[in-house]
Amino acid sequence: MTTLVVLEEKHSQYLFRVPSLRNVARTSPYFHNGAIKDLHGAVRIMSKYQLGNEFTPKEINDTVAFLKTLNGEIVDYGF
């Protein structure tokens, strides 16, 4: 089902939902196939392919520390 069908608005045709980063440190494994088991590895890979510049170990640690601040209570939406 496309976004256009769901929202039934033509201007929404090219919109897509991006997953939240809330609790990302608690939701391993990472990527569509679960190939990366830890957040450090995911940050390293994403820095290389999304930013075109592989992070240093300090930058990876800093990014992981930030992502861990996004942890909160798990919300049960009843789905």
Contacts in CASP RR format, 6 or more apart in sequence:
PFRMAT RR
TARGET T0000
AUTHOR 0000-0000-0000
METHOD contacts of the structure
MODEL  1
MTTLVVLEEKHSQYLFRVPSLRNVARTSPYFHNGAIKDLHGAVRIMSKYQ
LGNEFTPKEINDTVAFLKTLNGEIVDYGF
2 13 0 8 1.000
3 12 0 8 1.000
3 13 0 8 1.000
3 14 0 8 1.000
3 15 0 8 1.000
3 16 0 8 1.000
3 17 0 8 1.000
4 10 0 8 1.000
4 12 0 8 1.000
4 13 0 8 1.000
7 15 0 8 1.000
21 67 0 8 1.000
21 70 0 8 1.000
22 70 0 8 1.000
22 71 0 8 1.000
22 72 0 8 1.000
23 70 0 8 1.000
23 71 0 8 1.000
23 72 0 8 1.000
23 74 0 8 1.000
24 39 0 8 1.000
24 67 0 8 1.000
24 70 0 8 1.000
25 39 0 8 1.000
25 64 0 8 1.000
25 67 0 8 1.000
25 68 0 8 1.000
25 70 0 8 1.000
25 71 0 8 1.000
26 71 0 8 1.000
26 74 0 8 1.000
28 36 0 8 1.000
28 37 0 8 1.000
28 38 0 8 1.000
28 39 0 8 1.000
29 35 0 8 1.000
29 36 0 8 1.000
29 37 0 8 1.000
30 36 0 8 1.000
30 37 0 8 1.000
30 39 0 8 1.000
30 41 0 8 1.000
30 42 0 8 1.000
31 42 0 8 1.000
31 45 0 8 1.000
36 42 0 8 1.000
36 45 0 8 1.000
39 64 0 8 1.000
39 67 0 8 1.000
40 60 0 8 1.000
40 61 0 8 1.000
40 64 0 8 1.000
41 60 0 8 1.000
43 55 0 8 1.000
43 60 0 8 1.000
43 63 0 8 1.000
43 64 0 8 1.000
43 67 0 8 1.000
44 54 0 8 1.000
44 55 0 8 1.000
44 60 0 8 1.000
47 53 0 8 1.000
47 54 0 8 1.000
47 55 0 8 1.000
47 59 0 8 1.000
47 60 0 8 1.000
47 63 0 8 1.000
48 54 0 8 1.000
55 63 0 8 1.000
END
